[in-house]
């Protein structure tokens, strides 16, 4: 999952990297390696998605905001595999309810 851009807090995301709901699978990047995505793997992921007509978008954490992490960096370092941290944009990730589109869950399962 990825934090989708909230219309009331758009400044919390980089201007050209705002994950929108129902706009494609999100490739997550972080300069501090909180996410395991490398440039090479992001390229390969986008190429495979393009060949399968799957839309993609990219998420980059702003310099002034911290972020959580995923198990991607742990798996990549422990197992030695190349990794892409990707997900589906959603609103209210840490609330008792969240909002996302099941269509992209279907796309991830079938790609």
C-alpha positions as CSV (number, residue, x, y, z in Angstrom):
1,X,0.0,0.0,0.0
2,X,1.1,3.6,-0.5
3,X,-0.2,6.8,1.0
4,X,-2.4,8.4,-1.6
5,X,-2.4,12.2,-1.9
6,X,-5.1,13.8,0.2
7,X,-6.9,16.7,-1.5
8,X,-6.7,18.8,1.7
9,X,-3.0,18.1,2.3
10,X,-1.4,18.1,-1.2
11,X,1.7,19.9,0.1
12,X,2.7,16.8,2.0
13,X,3.7,15.1,-1.2
14,X,6.3,16.1,-3.8
15,X,4.6,18.1,-6.6
16,X,5.3,15.6,-9.4
17,X,5.1,12.4,-7.3
18,X,1.6,12.4,-5.8
19,X,0.1,9.0,-5.8
20,X,-3.5,9.3,-6.9
21,X,-6.3,6.9,-6.3
22,X,-7.2,4.8,-9.3
23,X,-4.3,6.1,-11.4
24,X,-2.1,3.0,-11.3
25,X,0.3,0.9,-9.2
26,X,2.6,3.0,-7.1
27,X,6.4,2.5,-7.2
28,X,7.9,3.8,-3.9
29,X,11.3,5.5,-3.7
30,X,13.3,6.9,-0.7
31,X,16.8,8.3,-0.8
32,X,17.4,6.9,2.8
33,X,16.6,3.4,1.6
34,X,13.4,3.1,3.7
35,X,12.1,1.5,0.5
36,X,14.1,-1.1,-1.4
37,X,13.4,0.2,-4.9
38,X,16.4,0.8,-7.1
39,X,16.5,2.7,-10.3
40,X,17.1,-0.5,-12.3
41,X,14.2,-2.4,-10.7
42,X,11.9,0.6,-11.0
43,X,12.7,0.6,-14.8
44,X,12.1,-3.1,-15.1
45,X,8.8,-2.9,-13.2
46,X,7.6,-0.1,-15.4
47,X,8.5,-2.0,-18.5
48,X,6.7,-5.2,-17.4
49,X,3.7,-3.0,-16.5
50,X,3.8,-1.3,-19.8
51,X,3.9,-4.6,-21.7
52,X,0.8,-5.7,-19.8
53,X,-1.0,-2.3,-20.2
54,X,-0.9,-1.6,-16.4
55,X,-0.6,2.1,-15.4
56,X,2.1,3.0,-12.9
57,X,2.9,6.1,-10.9
58,X,5.8,7.0,-8.6
59,X,6.0,8.1,-5.0
60,X,8.9,10.0,-3.5
61,X,9.0,11.1,0.1
62,X,9.5,14.9,0.6
63,X,12.9,15.9,2.1
64,X,11.2,17.5,5.2
65,X,9.0,14.5,6.0
66,X,10.0,11.2,7.6
67,X,8.4,8.0,6.4
68,X,7.9,4.5,7.6
69,X,9.5,1.5,5.9
70,X,8.5,-1.8,4.4
71,X,10.0,-5.3,4.7
72,X,11.6,-4.7,1.3
73,X,15.0,-3.4,2.5
74,X,15.2,-6.3,5.0
75,X,14.4,-8.9,2.4
76,X,16.7,-7.4,-0.2
77,X,19.7,-7.3,2.2
78,X,19.0,-10.6,3.9
79,X,18.2,-12.7,0.8
80,X,20.2,-10.7,-1.8
81,X,17.3,-10.2,-4.2
82,X,16.6,-7.2,-6.3
83,X,13.4,-5.6,-5.0
84,X,10.7,-3.1,-5.9
85,X,8.5,-1.6,-3.2
86,X,5.2,-1.1,-4.9
87,X,1.6,-0.9,-3.8
88,X,-1.8,0.6,-4.3
89,X,-2.6,4.2,-3.4
90,X,-5.1,4.6,-0.6
91,X,-6.4,7.2,1.8
92,X,-6.5,7.0,5.6
93,X,-3.9,4.2,5.8
94,X,-3.5,4.4,9.6
95,X,-7.2,4.9,10.4
96,X,-9.8,2.3,11.4
97,X,-11.1,2.5,7.9
98,X,-9.2,3.1,4.6
99,X,-10.1,3.8,1.1
100,X,-8.6,2.2,-2.0
101,X,-9.8,0.6,-5.3
102,X,-10.0,-3.2,-5.4
103,X,-9.4,-3.1,-9.1
104,X,-5.7,-2.6,-8.5
105,X,-5.6,-5.5,-6.0
106,X,-6.9,-7.6,-8.9
107,X,-4.2,-6.2,-11.3
108,X,-1.4,-7.0,-8.8
109,X,-2.7,-10.6,-8.3
110,X,-3.0,-11.2,-12.1
111,X,0.2,-9.6,-13.3
